[in-house]
Amino acid sequence: MSAGELRVGVLGTGRIGTMHAELLHRRVAGARVTRVHDLHEPAARALASALGGGVTVAESSDELLAAADVDAVAICTSTDTHVGLIVAAAQAGKAIFCEKPISLDLAEMDAALAAVEQAGVPFQIGFNRRFDPAHASVRQAVADGTIGEPQIVRISSRDPEPPPLDYVRGSGGIFLDMTIHDFDMARFVTGSEVVSVSAQGALRIRPEFAEAGDVDTAVVTLEHANGCLTTIDNSRQASYGYDQRVEVHGSRGMAASEDPRAHTGIVRTAAGEHAPSLPHFFIDRYTAAYLAQWQAFVSAVSDGRTPAVTAADGRAPLAIGLAAGRSLRERRPVAIAEIEDEHRAAIGGAA
């Protein structure tokens, strides 16, 4: 690090990469962007120009990772590139922040995480919702015993509009693309691992998603090691905005996070009450969470601490998502142990 400042190289300058770069460069204390790279060079050049002087466009990911003015890398590229970039960044000795998911395959993910462990570099996975103040308050109420032992968790996660079919084809499906955040949130708020998954799904919005073997509407039930039950409902299209809520019912009470409004103004008349709508875009909903996520990463790297969202936190939701997909296909509950046993058998057979 240079003068106590974490210098970050951003790989991938699409929507999410641009958002991360702008927050890092302008709003996160102790960090700045020094280099950016994208296979579509005009996008990288446009971002570098927008960020102002001092940001270099790297011609390749190798060039960015080898740069002396890069202490950490933000991997914001497509999922299929994450593993290779994580391994390369670890070998280059860079601290690593990677957008979710690390991979759609457990063997590939384990290879990436092994490289991180061997290199001993800081690593954080981008589960930003953990840093949302409302969701974090629910976790705190469980962790400090305020609501007693968690018994039932309800998570609603509904997007304002579905993604394009081309995106769905390569996303791994709703459970590995969308619900993976909710699987992480279930582990986060309960503090307990998931042991069994039961999933149902339907096509209620985009029948053409069937071409990708996917659904657009889903309900998933999770059984946790501590006996708690979590129910997750997902929709790819909420007509009223971006809807993200978490509730934990415990032995001594309940804690919940509600949706923020676009603003706090309301109008009441004899005809009733009118309130502002929900945010329509995930960046609007979670800007504070993204900022807190980056501040936590920068602080951890600067202080030599393990980042808050670890490699294990990146891996567990993938196993849950794979179990959910099998449950949907085979119409039965699927134990996480079943997924892990098959993974170990496959690794042993390959060896």
C-alpha positions in Angstrom: 0.0 0.0 0.0 1.1 3.5 -0.8 1.0 6.0 2.1 -1.8 4.0 3.8 -3.9 4.1 0.7 -5.2 0.9 -0.9 -4.7 1.0 -4.7 -7.3 -1.0 -6.5 -7.4 -2.4 -10.1 -10.9 -3.1 -11.4 -11.3 -6.0 -13.8 -14.6 -5.6 -15.8 -16.1 -2.2 -16.4 -19.7 -3.1 -17.1 -22.5 -1.9 -14.9 -21.4 -3.5 -11.7 -17.7 -2.8 -12.3 -18.4 0.8 -13.0 -20.5 1.2 -9.9 -17.7 -0.3 -7.7 -15.0 1.8 -9.3 -17.0 5.0 -8.8 -17.7 4.3 -5.2 -14.1 3.2 -4.5 -12.5 6.2 -6.2 -14.8 8.9 -4.8 -16.5 7.7 -1.6 -14.4 5.1 0.2 -11.8 6.5 2.6 -8.4 5.0 2.2 -8.8 3.7 -1.3 -8.5 4.8 -4.9 -8.7 3.1 -8.3 -5.4 3.1 -10.2 -6.1 0.8 -13.2 -9.0 -0.6 -15.0 -9.4 -3.3 -17.7 -12.2 -4.7 -19.8 -12.2 -6.8 -23.0 -14.2 -4.0 -24.5 -11.5 -1.4 -24.4 -13.8 1.6 -25.1 -15.7 0.9 -21.9 -12.6 0.8 -19.9 -11.4 4.0 -21.4 -14.7 5.7 -20.8 -14.6 4.7 -17.1 -11.0 5.9 -16.7 -11.9 9.2 -18.2 -14.9 9.6 -15.9 -12.8 8.8 -12.9 -10.3 11.5 -13.8 -6.5 11.7 -13.9 -4.3 9.0 -12.5 -6.4 6.0 -13.7 -4.6 3.9 -16.3 -6.3 1.5 -18.8 -4.5 -1.8 -18.7 -4.3 -3.7 -22.0 -4.8 -7.0 -20.3 -5.7 -8.6 -17.0 -2.1 -9.8 -16.7 -0.8 -6.3 -17.1 -3.2 -5.0 -14.4 -2.2 -7.8 -12.0 1.5 -7.3 -12.5 1.3 -3.5 -11.9 3.2 -2.2 -9.0 0.5 0.4 -8.3 -2.2 -2.2 -7.7 -2.5 -3.6 -4.2 -5.9 -5.2 -4.6 -8.1 -6.3 -7.4 -11.9 -6.0 -7.8 -13.1 -8.9 -10.1 -16.3 -7.7 -11.7 -16.2 -9.8 -14.9 -18.6 -12.5 -16.0 -18.9 -15.5 -13.6 -17.1 -17.9 -16.0 -13.9 -15.9 -15.7 -13.8 -15.6 -11.9 -11.8 -18.7 -11.1 -9.0 -18.0 -13.5 -8.7 -14.4 -12.4 -8.8 -15.3 -8.7 -6.0 -17.8 -9.2 -3.9 -15.3 -11.2 -4.5 -12.5 -8.7 -3.6 -14.8 -5.8 -0.3 -15.8 -7.5 0.4 -12.1 -8.1 0.0 -11.5 -4.3 -2.9 -9.1 -4.7 -5.8 -8.8 -2.2 -9.0 -10.0 -3.9 -12.5 -8.8 -3.9 -14.8 -10.9 -6.2 -18.4 -10.4 -7.2 -20.7 -13.4 -6.5 -20.8 -16.2 -7.4 -17.2 -17.3 -7.5 -18.1 -20.2 -9.8 -21.1 -22.4 -10.8 -19.0 -25.5 -10.1 -17.8 -26.7 -6.7 -14.6 -28.2 -8.0 -13.6 -25.0 -9.8 -14.5 -23.0 -6.8 -12.4 -25.2 -4.5 -9.4 -24.8 -6.9 -9.7 -21.0 -6.7 -10.0 -21.0 -2.9 -7.1 -23.3 -2.6 -5.0 -20.8 -4.6 -6.1 -18.0 -2.3 -5.2 -20.0 0.8 -1.8 -21.1 -0.6 -1.0 -17.5 -1.4 -2.2 -16.2 1.9 -3.9 -13.1 0.3 -7.0 -11.4 1.7 -10.2 -12.4 0.0 -13.7 -11.2 0.2 -16.8 -12.3 -1.8 -19.4 -9.6 -2.8 -22.4 -10.5 -0.7 -23.2 -6.8 -0.1 -26.6 -7.4 1.6 -24.8 -8.4 4.8 -23.7 -4.7 5.0 -27.2 -3.3 4.6 -28.0 -1.5 7.9 -31.5 -3.0 8.1 -30.5 -6.6 7.4 -27.5 -6.3 9.7 -29.8 -5.2 12.5 -31.8 -8.4 12.2 -28.5 -10.4 12.4 -27.5 -8.4 15.5 -30.8 -9.1 17.2 -30.2 -12.8 16.8 -26.5 -12.7 17.6 -26.9 -10.8 20.9 -29.9 -12.9 22.0 -32.5 -10.1 21.9 -35.1 -12.3 20.2 -33.9 -15.6 21.6 -33.3 -18.7 19.6 -34.2 -18.3 15.9 -37.1 -20.6 14.9 -38.5 -19.3 11.6 -36.9 -17.0 9.0 -38.8 -15.5 6.1 -36.9 -13.9 3.2 -38.6 -12.2 0.3 -36.5 -11.3 -2.7 -38.2 -9.9 -5.8 -36.7 -8.0 -8.7 -38.5 -5.2 -10.5 -38.1 -6.9 -13.9 -36.6 -10.1 -15.3 -33.3 -10.3 -17.0 -32.9 -11.0 -20.7 -33.1 -14.6 -21.9 -29.5 -14.5 -23.1 -28.4 -13.6 -19.6 -30.4 -16.4 -18.0 -28.8 -18.9 -20.3 -25.4 -18.3 -18.8 -26.3 -17.3 -15.3 -26.7 -20.8 -13.8 -30.4 -20.2 -13.2 -32.4 -18.4 -10.6 -30.9 -20.3 -7.6 -27.3 -19.5 -8.5 -27.9 -16.0 -9.8 -30.6 -14.5 -7.7 -31.4 -16.7 -4.7 -27.7 -17.2 -3.9 -27.9 -13.8 -2.1 -30.8 -15.2 0.0 -29.0 -18.4 0.8 -26.2 -16.3 2.1 -28.6 -14.1 4.1 -30.2 -17.2 5.7 -26.8 -18.3 7.0 -25.9 -14.8 8.0 -29.0 -13.9 10.1 -29.3 -17.3 11.8 -25.6 -18.0 12.3 -26.4 -21.6 11.4 -25.4 -23.7 8.4 -28.0 -25.2 6.1 -28.4 -29.0 6.1 -31.3 -29.6 3.8 -33.1 -27.8 0.9 -36.5 -28.2 -0.7 -37.4 -26.1 -3.7 -40.4 -25.5 -6.0 -40.5 -23.3 -9.0 -42.8 -22.1 -11.8 -42.9 -20.0 -15.0 -45.4 -17.2 -14.2 -43.7 -14.3 -16.0 -41.4 -15.4 -18.8 -42.4 -18.7 -20.3 -39.4 -18.5 -22.7 -37.1 -19.1 -19.7 -38.0 -22.8 -20.1 -35.5 -22.7 -23.0 -32.8 -22.2 -20.5 -34.2 -24.8 -18.1 -35.0 -22.0 -15.6 -38.0 -20.7 -13.6 -38.9 -17.1 -12.8 -40.9 -17.8 -9.6 -39.6 -19.9 -6.7 -40.2 -20.9 -3.1 -37.4 -22.6 -1.2 -37.4 -24.0 2.3 -34.1 -24.5 4.2 -33.5 -26.6 7.3 -30.6 -25.3 9.4 -28.3 -27.3 11.7 -29.8 -25.6 14.7 -33.3 -26.6 13.7 -34.4 -23.2 12.4 -36.5 -23.2 9.2 -36.1 -20.6 6.5 -38.6 -19.9 3.7 -37.5 -17.9 0.7 -39.8 -16.5 -2.0 -38.4 -15.2 -5.2 -40.0 -13.4 -8.2 -38.3 -12.0 -11.2 -40.9 -9.3 -11.6 -42.4 -7.2 -8.8 -44.4 -4.5 -10.5 -44.0 -2.1 -7.5 -40.2 -2.0 -7.3 -37.2 -3.7 -5.8 -38.5 -5.8 -2.8 -36.0 -7.2 -0.3 -37.2 -8.1 3.2 -35.9 -10.4 6.0 -37.7 -11.5 9.2 -36.6 -13.8 12.0 -39.0 -15.1 14.6 -37.3 -16.3 17.7 -38.2 -17.7 21.1 -38.3 -14.2 22.7 -39.5 -12.0 19.8 -38.9 -11.1 16.2 -36.7 -8.8 14.1 -37.3 -7.7 10.6 -36.0 -5.4 7.9 -38.4 -3.5 5.7 -38.0 -2.0 2.3 -36.8 1.6 2.2 -38.9 4.1 0.3 -37.7 6.4 -2.5 -38.2 9.2 0.1 -40.0 9.7 3.4 -42.8 12.0 2.3 -46.5 10.8 2.5 -49.8 12.3 1.6 -53.0 11.6 3.6 -56.5 12.7 2.5 -60.1 11.6 3.0 -59.5 9.2 0.1 -56.6 7.4 1.9 -52.9 7.5 2.2 -50.3 7.8 -0.6 -46.7 6.7 0.0 -43.7 6.9 -2.3 -42.7 3.8 -4.2 -39.8 1.4 -3.6 -36.5 1.9 -5.3 -36.5 0.3 -8.8 -32.8 -0.4 -9.1 -30.6 -2.6 -6.9 -27.8 0.1 -6.8 -30.3 2.6 -5.5 -31.5 0.1 -2.9 -28.1 -0.9 -1.7 -25.7 2.0 -2.2 -25.1 2.3 1.6 -24.4 -1.5 1.7 -21.9 -1.3 -1.2 -20.1 1.5 0.5 -20.0 -0.3 3.8 -18.8 -3.5 2.1 -15.9 -1.7 0.5 -15.0 0.2 3.7 -14.9 -3.1 5.5 -12.6 -4.7 2.9 -10.3 -1.7 2.8 -10.0 -1.6 6.6 -9.4 -5.4 6.8 -6.6 -5.3 4.2 -5.1 -2.2 5.8 -5.2 -3.7 9.3 -4.1 -7.2 8.3 -7.4 -8.7 9.4 -9.4 -11.5 7.6 -12.2 -9.8 5.6 -15.7 -10.1 6.9 -17.1 -12.3 4.1 -14.8 -15.2 3.7 -14.1 -17.8 1.1 -16.3 -20.2 3.1 -19.1 -17.7 2.9 -18.7 -17.7 -0.9 -18.7 -21.5 -1.1 -21.7 -22.5 1.1 -24.4 -20.7 -0.9 -23.2 -22.5 -4.1 -23.7 -25.9 -2.4 -27.2 -24.7 -1.3 -28.0 -23.5 -4.8 -26.9 -26.8 -6.4 -29.1 -28.6 -3.9 -32.0 -26.3 -4.7 -31.7 -27.0 -8.4 -31.7 -30.8 -7.8 -34.6 -30.5 -5.5 -36.6 -28.6 -8.1 -35.7 -31.1 -10.9 -36.3 -34.3 -8.8 -39.2 -32.9 -6.6 -37.7 -34.0 -3.3 -35.7 -32.5 -0.4 -31.9 -32.6 -1.0 -29.4 -32.7 1.9 -26.3 -30.6 1.5 -24.3 -33.7 2.6 -25.5 -35.4 -0.6 -24.0 -32.6 -2.8 -20.8 -32.6 -0.8 -20.5 -36.4 -0.9 -20.8 -36.5 -4.6 -18.3 -33.7 -4.9 -15.8 -35.6 -2.8 -16.4 -38.8 -4.8 -15.9 -36.9 -8.1 -12.6 -35.4 -6.8 -11.4 -38.8 -5.7 -12.3 -40.4 -9.0 -10.5 -37.7 -10.9 -7.5 -38.2 -8.8 
